[in-house]
Every structure is written in C-alpha cells, then in structure tokens.
Amino acid sequence: MSRDMCVQCDDGIINIRVGAIILKDGKVLMVGNQRSDYLYSVGGRIKFGETAEQAVVREVLEETGVKMDIDRLGFVHENYFFGDAKTNFGKLIYEVSFFFYMKVPDNFEPKCGSFTEDDSKEFLKWISLNDGQKIYPAFFRTELQNPQNGVRHFVTDER
C-alpha cells in the first residue's frame, strides 16, 4: 500500500482522494501550505489497496497526530481543475473525493507535521464558515452550516 491512487490519463491526471470533515465549536479544521493562498480539507490520496475509510483515518493521523473514528460519509465530489503544484502545474486533473465526517474527541488538539507532494510545509487552521478565506471544496461553506443526513454528490468543473 505505498502507491497513491494518482494516474496519468492522456495529458491529464486522475486522483482518488479522501477528505476529513473535522468540526468543533462551530469551526472546521482546514489545511494550508506555504505556496498557496487557499485552504483545503484535511486528507489526501487513497493508496492502492486501501479503502476510503482506511485512507481517511490514516490521513487524519498523519496530518493532525490524532487517530479519529469516522462518523459517516457526507459527500462525494467530482472535480475537474488545473494543477498548481510543481509536479502537476497546468495539467488537467480529474479528482474523485470522499468526504467523511469524523468523530472529534473533546480534548482534540491537532499538531501538523505534514508536507505537500512538492515539500511545502503544511499548517492547520480552524476557520469559521463565514470567514472570507478561499477554501476547497467551496461547497463546505454552505453544506457544513446545516449538515444533512445521507450522502450528497457535487460536481465542480473549472476547465
């Protein structure tokens, strides 16, 4: 289980990823890095041989230092966008993400020690959903204010 579910397809890339929805005190935990002007969900690519559930638990542990249980699957997101990292700059990426609500322990104090694929140091940030900072996925702003039962499906196409 060492290879990310990221494959070349013609001139583009296909990613299969997970994201964690970590809510506490009316805020959501997001990740940023030194080279980007936006925040993104805690999470990352599924490794070949993992299930989405295994991947989100692993990614949360890697990015926060805390092992969390899953509450439930909340969203499936299909997303076309152009890469902005050194390894994929300008390439069209088709990404399928599974976003899971996590069971957040009362004493949760995350510590970030992770890096992006191009070695940019990441940091964690609690944000209010009314905060004006650019976040991905953008639908978090509206959907996490009044969480629904069931799984919602979103498609974003920035081509």
C-alpha positions, 0 to 999 in steps of 0.5 A: 500500500505505498502507491497513491491512487494518482494516474496519468490519463492522456495529458491529464491526471486522475486522483482518488482522494479522501477528505476529513470533515473535522468540526468543533465549536462551530469551526472546521479544521482546514489545511494550508501550505506555504505556496498557496493562498487557499485552504483545503480539507484535511486528507489526501490520496487513497493508496492502492489497496486501501479503502476510503475509510482506511485512507481517511483515518490514516490521513487524519493521523498523519496530518493532525497526530490524532487517530479519529473514528469516522462518523459517516460519509457526507459527500462525494465530489467530482472535480475537474481543475488545473494543477498548481503544484510543481509536479502537476502545474497546468495539467488537467486533473480529474479528482474523485473525493470522499468526504467523511465526517469524523468523530472529534474527541473533546480534548482534540488538539491537532499538531501538523507535521505534514508536507505537500507532494512538492515539500511545502510545509503544511499548517492547520487552521480552524476557520469559521464558515463565514470567514472570507478565506478561499477554501476547497471544496467551496461547497463546505461553506454552505453544506457544513452550516446545516449538515444533512443526513445521507450522502450528497454528490457535487460536481465542480468543473473549472476547465 
